[in-house]
Every structure is written in C-alpha cells, then in structure tokens.
Amino acid sequence: MKNLVLFLFLASILTACTNTEDNSPAFQANKEGAFYNALDTRAFLDSEGKFVIEGIDQKERLSLLISGTSEGTYNINGDTINIARYVDESGNIYSSEFGGRGTVVISNYDIVNNSVSGTFNVEMILRDLDSLTFNRGIFFEVPIITLKNEEPPMGNSSTFAAKINDRIFTQPTLTSTNQNNLITVTATRNTQTIKIIFKDDLAPGMYSIDNNDFQAFYIKDNITESATLGNLSIIANNIISKTVKANFSFITESATISSGQFTVTYN
C-alpha cells in the first residue's frame, strides 16, 4: 500500500521522469536533465533552528535548509532565510546564497510517523563560476532524526573559497593543522593569505569574533591584519575523521572577506 501511495505521489510530480523509483523514503529530482536518486535521506533541526532536508550519496549531498516545519511553500531568494546547498564528488560547494533561487514545498509533516514529504526546485551557484539546477524534486516520507555533533561533513576533498574585497579568491594552497586543540586553516595564493583559527570541539552553529570564539587574519605582502568583525558558521565537525565544514566572513583594516567556505581534513 505504501508503494502505491508513493507511486501516485511521484507520478503527479515527476511525470516526465521515466526512472522514478518506488522506494520509501525517497529523495529524487531532475539534475540538469538527468535523473537523481539519493542513496539515503533524512531531515533534522540544526543548531540554528533551520529545518534541514537532505539527500545523501557516498560523496555528494544536497541540503535544503528552510525556516520552518509548517506545511506550505518556502521561497529561496539568494539570502540566508531559506538555503539550498549541494556538494559534488570533488567537494565543490554550490549554494543559493551566491545568487541562486527556488522553492521548497512541505506537503505533509507527519508528527505520528516522524517524517516529512514535499517537493522542491532549486538553482545553486558555485563561487560565481557555475550554476546547478535540480527541478521536479520530491522528498517522500523522509525520516526526521536528531542530529549528532559527530555527523560527517559533505564530501572527502579539502576545498576553500572566498571573496577578498569582492574579488574571487580560489584554488589556494591549503593547509590545516590541529595544535593544542586549535585548528588552523591557512589558504595562500600569490601574496595573499587567509588564516582562520578555532577550537577543535566547536559544535555546529554560528560563532562570532566579538565573543572570541575564533580568530581570523588577512595577510598581504607579509603584512598581517586581524579581523575586527566576523562570523564562523560550523556546518559539520567530525572529530573522528578530523574533518570540518564551515562558512565564514570577516573584516580587517583593509579587507572585507565574504562568501567564505571550506571543507578540510586536518592533521
């Protein structure tokens, strides 16, 4: 009976997708014209109070972060209220925060069986360099779980990207170490370096320079400037695999560092 319900649900949404599966739970979509079917899926409330619905593969993850759990439509408009993020097999991070848009619709929030169903259409941007679209997306009877701090981050490759005074800073030489329980992430390209230092036990959540939660530095031509304002958002911190995924932004005397993101495995 459950398979019949899912078949009818999918058929009403993905009539153009001939590869539709009839498993439950399900997280499926049209990814740039190709059928996408996540191997695993779950939903949870993160440390910032956003409701996260994810499709997970061995090296890929699509995350829909929305501002509530009520049935209805959540618009993605390129801000941080509702967000879509995708990490590919190389660790590249696409996000609606860089100018993408879309919608997520919760059609059924089942408090009895602790699951959620709905649809989505999203466009995400890779560091202003590329875009990626998932349309005719569905999530069906996705289980709602309690997130643990040791949840692994997305992808296995180390990546780092940011903007320095609105200019793209990509493909730097990247190092990450842990000394005295402090993780230091250092990204250098030509004469410019971005360095971020934070405690190795930070749980997923938002942290501020103002509260001395982390340190950040911009170095150019061997001149070091400390951040005076800034935020670090830990998305995942796996202390077992020694891997951290985070977003960041900060301001120094001469530089504004924005749209920062990294996924690193430290020594």
GUGU-715680 format. One record per residue (C-alpha): residue number from 1; residue in three letters; x, z, y. Coordinates in pm, 1 decimal. Each point is the difference from the previous one (the first is absolute). Last residue first. Layout:
! residues N
<rec i="NUM" aa="Ala" px="X" pz="Z" py="Y"/>
...
This chain:
! residues 267
<rec i="267" aa="Asn" px="4641.4" pz="1079.8" py="1664.9"/>
<rec i="266" aa="Tyr" px="-309.8" pz="-135.5" py="177.0"/>
<rec i="265" aa="Thr" px="-263.4" pz="-254.1" py="-102.1"/>
<rec i="264" aa="Val" px="-154.7" pz="-152.4" py="309.0"/>
<rec i="263" aa="Thr" px="-329.0" pz="-147.8" py="123.0"/>
<rec i="262" aa="Phe" px="2.7" pz="-46.7" py="375.3"/>
<rec i="261" aa="Gln" px="-227.3" pz="-64.7" py="293.9"/>
<rec i="260" aa="Gly" px="33.6" pz="-18.4" py="376.9"/>
<rec i="259" aa="Ser" px="-263.3" pz="-176.1" py="209.7"/>
<rec i="258" aa="Ser" px="169.7" pz="135.9" py="314.6"/>
<rec i="257" aa="Ile" px="339.7" pz="112.9" py="128.7"/>
<rec i="256" aa="Thr" px="0.9" pz="20.3" py="379.7"/>
<rec i="255" aa="Ala" px="352.2" pz="-1.7" py="137.1"/>
<rec i="254" aa="Ser" px="196.1" pz="105.7" py="308.1"/>
<rec i="253" aa="Glu" px="-32.0" pz="379.0" py="20.1"/>
<rec i="252" aa="Thr" px="-148.8" pz="34.5" py="-349.5"/>
<rec i="251" aa="Ile" px="-353.3" pz="-57.8" py="-130.0"/>
<rec i="250" aa="Phe" px="-134.8" pz="27.5" py="-354.8"/>
<rec i="249" aa="Ser" px="-204.4" pz="-171.5" py="-269.1"/>
<rec i="248" aa="Phe" px="-29.7" pz="53.7" py="-374.3"/>
<rec i="247" aa="Asn" px="-163.2" pz="-107.9" py="-326.7"/>
<rec i="246" aa="Ala" px="100.3" pz="150.2" py="-334.8"/>
<rec i="245" aa="Lys" px="75.8" pz="-59.9" py="-368.0"/>
<rec i="244" aa="Val" px="238.2" pz="232.1" py="-182.0"/>
<rec i="243" aa="Thr" px="172.6" pz="-29.9" py="-338.4"/>
<rec i="242" aa="Lys" px="206.1" pz="262.2" py="-177.7"/>
<rec i="241" aa="Ser" px="-152.6" pz="-91.2" py="-341.7"/>
<rec i="240" aa="Ile" px="-87.4" pz="366.2" py="-58.2"/>
<rec i="239" aa="Ile" px="-50.6" pz="100.7" py="363.3"/>
<rec i="238" aa="Asn" px="-259.6" pz="-273.4" py="48.1"/>
<rec i="237" aa="Asn" px="-99.6" pz="-0.5" py="365.5"/>
<rec i="236" aa="Ala" px="-290.0" pz="-224.4" py="101.4"/>
<rec i="235" aa="Ile" px="-158.0" pz="-101.5" py="331.5"/>
<rec i="234" aa="Ile" px="216.6" pz="217.4" py="221.8"/>
<rec i="233" aa="Ser" px="-100.4" pz="-78.4" py="358.6"/>
<rec i="232" aa="Leu" px="280.7" pz="67.5" py="248.6"/>
<rec i="231" aa="Asn" px="-83.2" pz="32.7" py="369.2"/>
<rec i="230" aa="Gly" px="200.4" pz="-21.8" py="319.1"/>
<rec i="229" aa="Leu" px="101.1" pz="132.5" py="338.0"/>
<rec i="228" aa="Thr" px="343.3" pz="92.2" py="137.5"/>
<rec i="227" aa="Ala" px="197.4" pz="-193.0" py="-258.9"/>
<rec i="226" aa="Ser" px="376.2" pz="45.1" py="21.7"/>
<rec i="225" aa="Glu" px="225.3" pz="-269.6" py="147.1"/>
<rec i="224" aa="Thr" px="338.4" pz="-83.5" py="-152.8"/>
<rec i="223" aa="Ile" px="247.9" pz="-238.6" py="163.9"/>
<rec i="222" aa="Asn" px="218.0" pz="-178.1" py="-257.4"/>
<rec i="221" aa="Asp" px="-98.0" pz="-344.6" py="135.6"/>
<rec i="220" aa="Lys" px="-363.0" pz="88.7" py="-62.3"/>
<rec i="219" aa="Ile" px="-128.6" pz="305.7" py="-184.8"/>
<rec i="218" aa="Tyr" px="-364.3" pz="108.3" py="-12.4"/>
<rec i="217" aa="Phe" px="-63.3" pz="342.5" py="-149.1"/>
<rec i="216" aa="Ala" px="-282.2" pz="184.7" py="-172.4"/>
<rec i="215" aa="Gln" px="-42.3" pz="361.7" py="-105.4"/>
<rec i="214" aa="Phe" px="-279.9" pz="154.2" py="-205.6"/>
<rec i="213" aa="Asp" px="-257.3" pz="280.6" py="0.1"/>
<rec i="212" aa="Asn" px="135.9" pz="143.9" py="324.2"/>
<rec i="211" aa="Asn" px="-357.7" pz="57.2" py="120.4"/>
<rec i="210" aa="Asp" px="32.2" pz="-242.6" py="291.1"/>
<rec i="209" aa="Ile" px="166.0" pz="-256.8" py="-226.4"/>
<rec i="208" aa="Ser" px="-328.6" pz="-14.4" py="-188.5"/>
<rec i="207" aa="Tyr" px="-117.2" pz="-20.7" py="-359.8"/>
<rec i="206" aa="Met" px="-304.4" pz="-170.0" py="-155.9"/>
<rec i="205" aa="Gly" px="-84.4" pz="47.5" py="-368.4"/>
<rec i="204" aa="Pro" px="122.6" pz="-40.8" py="-356.8"/>
<rec i="203" aa="Ala" px="203.9" pz="310.4" py="-90.6"/>
<rec i="202" aa="Leu" px="346.6" pz="58.2" py="143.4"/>
<rec i="201" aa="Asp" px="233.4" pz="138.0" py="-268.2"/>
<rec i="200" aa="Asp" px="312.5" pz="-203.2" py="82.9"/>
<rec i="199" aa="Lys" px="14.5" pz="124.1" py="359.0"/>
<rec i="198" aa="Phe" px="41.8" pz="-271.1" py="264.5"/>
<rec i="197" aa="Ile" px="267.9" pz="-215.8" py="165.0"/>
<rec i="196" aa="Ile" px="-57.9" pz="-347.7" py="147.3"/>
<rec i="195" aa="Lys" px="273.2" pz="-236.9" py="119.3"/>
<rec i="194" aa="Ile" px="-45.3" pz="-337.3" py="170.2"/>
<rec i="193" aa="Thr" px="317.2" pz="-197.8" py="62.1"/>
<rec i="192" aa="Gln" px="87.2" pz="-289.7" py="230.2"/>
<rec i="191" aa="Thr" px="331.6" pz="-183.7" py="39.6"/>
<rec i="190" aa="Asn" px="-58.6" pz="-260.5" py="-274.2"/>
<rec i="189" aa="Arg" px="-280.4" pz="137.3" py="-216.0"/>
<rec i="188" aa="Thr" px="1.9" pz="357.6" py="-122.0"/>
<rec i="187" aa="Ala" px="-268.7" pz="205.1" py="-175.2"/>
<rec i="186" aa="Thr" px="67.3" pz="365.8" py="-82.6"/>
<rec i="185" aa="Val" px="-239.1" pz="225.9" py="-189.9"/>
<rec i="184" aa="Thr" px="116.9" pz="360.7" py="-24.4"/>
<rec i="183" aa="Ile" px="-180.2" pz="236.7" py="-236.3"/>
<rec i="182" aa="Leu" px="69.8" pz="368.1" py="59.7"/>
<rec i="181" aa="Asn" px="4.8" pz="243.5" py="-292.7"/>
<rec i="180" aa="Asn" px="367.4" pz="90.6" py="64.0"/>
<rec i="179" aa="Gln" px="93.1" pz="-368.0" py="-35.3"/>
<rec i="178" aa="Asn" px="-239.7" pz="-271.0" py="-111.6"/>
<rec i="177" aa="Thr" px="104.7" pz="-358.9" py="63.9"/>
<rec i="176" aa="Ser" px="-148.0" pz="-331.3" py="109.2"/>
<rec i="175" aa="Thr" px="187.8" pz="-315.4" py="96.9"/>
<rec i="174" aa="Leu" px="-129.4" pz="-331.8" py="135.9"/>
<rec i="173" aa="Thr" px="187.3" pz="-298.6" py="140.2"/>
<rec i="172" aa="Pro" px="-269.2" pz="-157.8" py="215.1"/>
<rec i="171" aa="Gln" px="-243.5" pz="-273.8" py="-107.0"/>
<rec i="170" aa="Thr" px="-235.7" pz="43.4" py="295.4"/>
<rec i="169" aa="Phe" px="-7.2" pz="118.6" py="363.3"/>
<rec i="168" aa="Ile" px="-272.3" pz="-198.8" py="177.8"/>
<rec i="167" aa="Arg" px="8.3" pz="17.6" py="381.0"/>
<rec i="166" aa="Asp" px="-273.2" pz="206.0" py="168.7"/>
<rec i="165" aa="Asn" px="250.3" pz="241.0" py="159.8"/>
<rec i="164" aa="Ile" px="148.4" pz="54.1" py="-346.6"/>
<rec i="163" aa="Lys" px="-254.4" pz="-95.8" py="-265.6"/>
<rec i="162" aa="Ala" px="16.8" pz="131.1" py="-354.1"/>
<rec i="161" aa="Ala" px="74.1" pz="-90.6" py="-360.9"/>
<rec i="160" aa="Phe" px="154.0" pz="164.7" py="-305.5"/>
<rec i="159" aa="Thr" px="-22.3" pz="-74.7" py="-370.8"/>
<rec i="158" aa="Ser" px="133.8" pz="159.8" py="-317.4"/>
<rec i="157" aa="Ser" px="-143.6" pz="-165.2" py="-311.6"/>
<rec i="156" aa="Asn" px="-211.8" pz="185.1" py="-259.5"/>
<rec i="155" aa="Gly" px="-351.8" pz="-64.7" py="125.1"/>
<rec i="154" aa="Met" px="-256.6" pz="232.5" py="148.3"/>
<rec i="153" aa="Pro" px="76.4" pz="369.5" py="6.6"/>
<rec i="152" aa="Pro" px="-37.1" pz="233.7" py="-296.8"/>
<rec i="151" aa="Glu" px="-247.7" pz="290.0" py="18.3"/>
<rec i="150" aa="Glu" px="202.2" pz="320.1" py="-10.2"/>
<rec i="149" aa="Asn" px="-209.5" pz="162.3" py="274.2"/>
<rec i="148" aa="Lys" px="-308.4" pz="-23.8" py="-218.5"/>
<rec i="147" aa="Leu" px="-320.7" pz="-177.9" py="94.5"/>
<rec i="146" aa="Thr" px="-329.6" pz="133.9" py="-137.0"/>
<rec i="145" aa="Ile" px="-198.1" pz="-283.0" py="-158.1"/>
<rec i="144" aa="Ile" px="-300.4" pz="-221.0" py="74.7"/>
<rec i="143" aa="Pro" px="-56.9" pz="-248.7" py="-282.1"/>
<rec i="142" aa="Val" px="-74.1" pz="-362.9" py="97.6"/>
<rec i="141" aa="Glu" px="-348.2" pz="-85.9" py="-123.6"/>
<rec i="140" aa="Phe" px="35.6" pz="-357.0" py="130.1"/>
<rec i="139" aa="Phe" px="238.3" pz="-130.1" py="264.9"/>
<rec i="138" aa="Ile" px="-67.1" pz="-350.3" py="125.2"/>
<rec i="137" aa="Gly" px="187.7" pz="-257.6" py="206.0"/>
<rec i="136" aa="Arg" px="-152.1" pz="-331.8" py="106.4"/>
<rec i="135" aa="Asn" px="310.6" pz="-38.2" py="218.1"/>
<rec i="134" aa="Phe" px="362.4" pz="116.7" py="-10.9"/>
<rec i="133" aa="Thr" px="215.0" pz="-160.8" py="269.1"/>
<rec i="132" aa="Leu" px="374.3" pz="13.8" py="66.2"/>
<rec i="131" aa="Ser" px="187.4" pz="-69.8" py="321.6"/>
<rec i="130" aa="Asp" px="361.9" pz="-75.3" py="84.8"/>
<rec i="129" aa="Leu" px="272.9" pz="83.7" py="250.6"/>
<rec i="128" aa="Asp" px="-154.0" pz="254.0" py="240.2"/>
<rec i="127" aa="Arg" px="139.5" pz="278.5" py="-220.3"/>
<rec i="126" aa="Leu" px="-206.5" pz="-117.8" py="-300.5"/>
<rec i="125" aa="Ile" px="-361.5" pz="-25.7" py="117.9"/>
<rec i="124" aa="Met" px="-322.3" pz="90.0" py="-180.6"/>
<rec i="123" aa="Glu" px="-341.3" pz="-169.7" py="-29.2"/>
<rec i="122" aa="Val" px="-285.2" pz="179.4" py="-176.4"/>
<rec i="121" aa="Asn" px="-335.4" pz="-67.3" py="-168.6"/>
<rec i="120" aa="Phe" px="-152.5" pz="290.2" py="-193.2"/>
<rec i="119" aa="Thr" px="-280.0" pz="102.4" py="-235.0"/>
<rec i="118" aa="Gly" px="-154.1" pz="317.1" py="-141.3"/>
<rec i="117" aa="Ser" px="-0.2" pz="265.1" py="-270.7"/>
<rec i="116" aa="Val" px="105.8" pz="366.8" py="-4.4"/>
<rec i="115" aa="Ser" px="35.7" pz="261.1" py="-274.9"/>
<rec i="114" aa="Asn" px="-52.0" pz="371.7" py="-57.1"/>
<rec i="113" aa="Asn" px="-260.4" pz="-41.9" py="-278.1"/>
<rec i="112" aa="Val" px="-257.9" pz="217.5" py="177.0"/>
<rec i="111" aa="Ile" px="129.6" pz="-59.6" py="354.0"/>
<rec i="110" aa="Asp" px="-40.0" pz="-377.0" py="-35.2"/>
<rec i="109" aa="Tyr" px="90.7" pz="-169.2" py="327.9"/>
<rec i="108" aa="Asn" px="-170.8" pz="-338.7" py="-26.8"/>
<rec i="107" aa="Ser" px="13.8" pz="-302.9" py="230.6"/>
<rec i="106" aa="Ile" px="317.4" pz="91.1" py="185.3"/>
<rec i="105" aa="Val" px="87.3" pz="-305.6" py="208.4"/>
<rec i="104" aa="Val" px="353.8" pz="-70.6" py="118.4"/>
<rec i="103" aa="Thr" px="49.6" pz="-254.0" py="277.2"/>
<rec i="102" aa="Gly" px="280.0" pz="-214.9" py="139.1"/>
<rec i="101" aa="Arg" px="285.8" pz="-14.4" py="248.4"/>
<rec i="100" aa="Gly" px="371.6" pz="-58.8" py="34.1"/>
<rec i="99" aa="Gly" px="211.2" pz="53.8" py="310.7"/>
<rec i="98" aa="Phe" px="298.5" pz="207.5" py="-108.8"/>
<rec i="97" aa="Glu" px="-214.1" pz="298.5" py="-103.3"/>
<rec i="96" aa="Ser" px="-170.4" pz="-227.7" py="-254.5"/>
<rec i="95" aa="Ser" px="305.0" pz="54.2" py="-218.1"/>
<rec i="94" aa="Tyr" px="230.7" pz="-199.2" py="-227.0"/>
<rec i="93" aa="Ile" px="295.5" pz="194.2" py="-141.8"/>
<rec i="92" aa="Asn" px="274.4" pz="-183.2" py="-188.1"/>
<rec i="91" aa="Gly" px="112.6" pz="196.3" py="-307.3"/>
<rec i="90" aa="Ser" px="107.7" pz="-306.3" py="-197.5"/>
<rec i="89" aa="Glu" px="-302.0" pz="13.1" py="-234.9"/>
<rec i="88" aa="Asp" px="-237.7" pz="9.1" py="297.9"/>
<rec i="87" aa="Val" px="-123.4" pz="296.8" py="201.4"/>
<rec i="86" aa="Tyr" px="-346.9" pz="-33.4" py="154.8"/>
<rec i="85" aa="Arg" px="-156.3" pz="205.3" py="276.2"/>
<rec i="84" aa="Ala" px="-352.5" pz="-3.0" py="148.7"/>
<rec i="83" aa="Ile" px="-85.3" pz="243.5" py="279.7"/>
<rec i="82" aa="Asn" px="-304.1" pz="159.7" py="164.8"/>
<rec i="81" aa="Ile" px="53.2" pz="213.8" py="309.2"/>
<rec i="80" aa="Thr" px="364.5" pz="-98.6" py="46.6"/>
<rec i="79" aa="Asp" px="-54.0" pz="-319.6" py="201.7"/>
<rec i="78" aa="Gly" px="-1.9" pz="-369.1" py="-101.5"/>
<rec i="77" aa="Asn" px="-378.7" pz="-30.1" py="-3.6"/>
<rec i="76" aa="Ile" px="-109.6" pz="109.7" py="-347.6"/>
<rec i="75" aa="Asn" px="-376.4" pz="59.7" py="-2.9"/>
<rec i="74" aa="Tyr" px="-158.3" pz="256.2" py="-232.7"/>
<rec i="73" aa="Thr" px="-345.0" pz="-94.2" py="-131.3"/>
<rec i="72" aa="Gly" px="-241.8" pz="245.0" py="-164.9"/>
<rec i="71" aa="Glu" px="-30.2" pz="274.2" py="-259.4"/>
<rec i="70" aa="Ser" px="164.2" pz="317.4" py="126.9"/>
<rec i="69" aa="Thr" px="353.8" pz="78.6" py="-111.9"/>
<rec i="68" aa="Gly" px="173.4" pz="-10.7" py="337.6"/>
<rec i="67" aa="Ser" px="285.0" pz="-128.3" py="217.3"/>
<rec i="66" aa="Ile" px="131.0" pz="-272.2" py="-227.9"/>
<rec i="65" aa="Leu" px="331.6" pz="-68.2" py="-170.7"/>
<rec i="64" aa="Leu" px="-4.8" pz="-302.2" py="-232.0"/>
<rec i="63" aa="Ser" px="317.9" pz="-16.5" py="-209.1"/>
<rec i="62" aa="Leu" px="129.4" pz="-300.3" py="-195.0"/>
<rec i="61" aa="Arg" px="291.6" pz="78.9" py="-230.5"/>
<rec i="60" aa="Glu" px="262.5" pz="-207.6" py="-175.7"/>
<rec i="59" aa="Lys" px="288.9" pz="71.7" py="-238.7"/>
<rec i="58" aa="Gln" px="-175.0" pz="97.8" py="-324.6"/>
<rec i="57" aa="Asp" px="-346.9" pz="-60.3" py="142.6"/>
<rec i="56" aa="Ile" px="-227.5" pz="220.8" py="205.4"/>
<rec i="55" aa="Gly" px="-330.8" pz="-59.3" py="180.3"/>
<rec i="54" aa="Glu" px="-69.4" pz="277.8" py="244.2"/>
<rec i="53" aa="Ile" px="-285.6" pz="165.4" py="189.8"/>
<rec i="52" aa="Val" px="109.7" pz="257.1" py="259.6"/>
<rec i="51" aa="Phe" px="-240.0" pz="224.6" py="192.9"/>
<rec i="50" aa="Lys" px="181.9" pz="121.6" py="309.1"/>
<rec i="49" aa="Gly" px="24.8" pz="372.7" py="66.2"/>
<rec i="48" aa="Glu" px="359.9" pz="-1.1" py="119.2"/>
<rec i="47" aa="Ser" px="126.6" pz="158.3" py="-324.7"/>
<rec i="46" aa="Asp" px="-161.4" pz="-274.4" py="-206.5"/>
<rec i="45" aa="Leu" px="-349.5" pz="0.6" py="-152.7"/>
<rec i="44" aa="Phe" px="-2.2" pz="-185.3" py="-330.8"/>
<rec i="43" aa="Ala" px="-92.1" pz="-322.8" py="-177.2"/>
<rec i="42" aa="Arg" px="129.2" pz="-158.4" py="-320.6"/>
<rec i="41" aa="Thr" px="88.0" pz="-334.9" py="-157.1"/>
<rec i="40" aa="Asp" px="215.5" pz="-132.1" py="-281.8"/>
<rec i="39" aa="Leu" px="102.7" pz="-342.2" py="-129.0"/>
<rec i="38" aa="Ala" px="-123.9" pz="-169.1" py="315.5"/>
<rec i="37" aa="Asn" px="-174.5" pz="-336.8" py="-40.7"/>
<rec i="36" aa="Tyr" px="89.3" pz="-273.1" py="249.2"/>
<rec i="35" aa="Phe" px="-133.2" pz="-356.6" py="-41.9"/>
<rec i="34" aa="Ala" px="190.0" pz="-253.2" py="208.8"/>
<rec i="33" aa="Gly" px="-112.1" pz="-165.1" py="325.9"/>
<rec i="32" aa="Glu" px="213.1" pz="215.4" py="231.5"/>
<rec i="31" aa="Lys" px="-97.6" pz="307.0" py="-200.5"/>
<rec i="30" aa="Asn" px="-365.3" pz="-27.4" py="-112.4"/>
<rec i="29" aa="Ala" px="-97.9" pz="351.6" py="-97.3"/>
<rec i="28" aa="Gln" px="-24.6" pz="263.5" py="-273.4"/>
<rec i="27" aa="Phe" px="2.7" pz="378.2" py="-43.7"/>
<rec i="26" aa="Ala" px="-192.5" pz="107.7" py="-310.9"/>
<rec i="25" aa="Pro" px="-103.3" pz="321.8" py="-173.9"/>
<rec i="24" aa="Ser" px="-151.3" pz="-128.8" py="-220.6"/>
<rec i="23" aa="Asn" px="86.0" pz="-322.3" py="-180.8"/>
<rec i="22" aa="Asp" px="-203.2" pz="-321.2" py="29.3"/>
<rec i="21" aa="Glu" px="274.1" pz="-227.3" py="132.2"/>
<rec i="20" aa="Thr" px="-58.2" pz="-282.3" py="247.4"/>
<rec i="19" aa="Asn" px="213.2" pz="-305.4" py="-80.3"/>
<rec i="18" aa="Thr" px="-246.6" pz="-262.3" py="133.1"/>
<rec i="17" aa="Cys" px="9.5" pz="128.8" py="356.3"/>
<rec i="16" aa="Ala" px="-246.2" pz="-195.6" py="218.1"/>
<rec i="15" aa="Thr" px="-291.6" pz="228.3" py="-84.0"/>
<rec i="14" aa="Leu" px="210.1" pz="297.0" py="101.1"/>
<rec i="13" aa="Ile" px="-254.1" pz="216.4" py="181.2"/>
<rec i="12" aa="Ser" px="-331.1" pz="-18.9" py="-187.6"/>
<rec i="11" aa="Ala" px="179.0" pz="-72.1" py="-325.9"/>
<rec i="10" aa="Leu" px="210.9" pz="310.2" py="42.9"/>
<rec i="9" aa="Phe" px="-295.6" pz="236.2" py="23.3"/>
<rec i="8" aa="Leu" px="-189.3" pz="-179.7" py="-277.8"/>
<rec i="7" aa="Phe" px="303.2" pz="19.6" py="-228.3"/>
<rec i="6" aa="Leu" px="57.3" pz="362.5" py="94.1"/>
<rec i="5" aa="Val" px="-356.4" pz="94.3" py="-94.1"/>
<rec i="4" aa="Leu" px="29.0" pz="-193.6" py="-328.2"/>
<rec i="3" aa="Asn" px="329.5" pz="170.5" py="-78.4"/>
<rec i="2" aa="Lys" px="-162.3" pz="340.0" py="58.1"/>
<rec i="1" aa="Met" px="-287.1" pz="-87.9" py="-236.6"/>
